[in-house]
């Protein structure tokens, strides 16, 4: 890695650390109903929303009512988005007269955006109208992110309260997340992106004559507004097919950094918020430290792998060492204006979160460099993770680590003063096991059938990695891809769509069950045998649990893909 790599990685983590506390304090105040600087402007709008929807924000729900409300909201959202996509050809704000979306693709897209995944089997500028982009996708970017935040807040209330029955009101938490956090931040970011040259217009596509005298159609549209929430809400779907590698979506170094920071700034703040609302800021900082260490490890490995290149490049006369006017390394699939350092840093951030936006082609990474984004997703995207989803996903690993600690000291495991009992562990195991079942099950089906292999653009282990990456991205609600895979087929649209839905909602159900049981428990005073969860020992145990559960489960399938590909590439064998 070059000095630029180290400097940018250090700066990125430093900004997240500096902003985590003030942002976490603000979000804690919002969810606890305390007055903030935004109240004079937003509170009247919030009250108007409640009156329009007929919601009593003071009426709380138990975990079953909370879960039913969340599921009902998402079902209605799915149906509405599916209908919009199918009928877009007959609806306004369609200057290019694009037809309605094919059924399997509409199903996949609706499932993807309702679940904060934003997997895209299509080119945005060639498939979707302005109305579909704004009313359908951008709207879901807000509410799917807010739904994940509402789940996390319910979990925190379940941990913070004791001998209680309720965990808040979903219909109150959803607009609060949107109005106080996502909407203001998106407005500020969108205005900044427009100042950098990100397009925001309702005009029709432009036809221009290039330097070679050939006419070219330039796709434009209301991009900046969608780009802002796609990053801040850890959604990731691109307005254009090449996502944030497109110059009209990400034109400058400033826009690149703004988007890259936006991916993890709210999730990082939510780690501190979690500790604050749960009653232990020290525990929150401990979790932040574990996540930062794992983030840095992934970014270093990916950066080293891409900067070092491969012997296959060397054998073909490509200069892999950085020099004057030469970045060196593996520049395939990367924007020259972005370079290797910001490409690998972005790839690490976007796959640690449930974001999936890209400013480089992950399919063109070296096997070791591409292994990092894949591993980030296979761990469940708990290294900061998506807004809300990352922290409640990390909670699953926390309970596992606490359970292991309890076994080691011979006591009933405790977390934040509450005993962890069989019902909680059953819910945890449901969340842990659903992920490998979804990923490995669909990969196994696709790998032995022509409807899975015929859509691969590469043979051998790299083709296998493309398939593995696709189903992992779906189940992890990420949305990025090794784009050598042609995912717009009935098998992949339906398979990945189902992966997306089960990967999202099975874990949410498990988390809500735990929230509902923990809120009823009495708080137990710590004793001599209580294992502290705010120290270095627990941090190491938690990191080990993530590595063992998240990685060893998938080691055999990784050995068939990127690991063996790296070994073969060292002998200049490519596919």
Secondary structure, DSSP 8 states (H G I E B T S, - for coil): --HHHHHHHHHHHHHHHHHHHHHHHHHHHHHTT---TTHHHHHHHHHHHHHHHT--TT----HHHHHHHHHHHHHHHHHHHHHHHHHGGGSSS-TT------HHHHHHHHHHHHTT----SS-HHHH--HHIIIIIIIHHHHHHHHHHHHHHHHHHHHHH--S------HHHHHHHHIIIIIHHHHHHHHHHHHHHT--B-----EEEE-TTS-EEEE---BHHHHHHHHHHTT----SSTTGGGSTTTS-SHHHHHHHHHHHHHHHHHHHHHHHHHHT-HHHHHHHHHHHHHHHHHHHHHHHHHHHH--HHHHHTT---S-BTTB--S--TTB-TTTHHHHHHHHHHHHHHTT----SB-GGGS-HHHHHHHHHHHHTTS-SS-STTHHHHHHHHHHHHHHHHHHHHHTS--EETTEE--HHHHHHHHHHHHHHHHHHHHHHHHHHTSHHHHTTBSS-HHHHHHHHHHHHHHHHTT-----TTB---SHHHHHHHHHHHHHHHHHHHHHHHHHHHHHTTS------TT---SSSHHHHHHHHHHHHHHHHGGGHHHHIIIIIHHHHHHHTT---
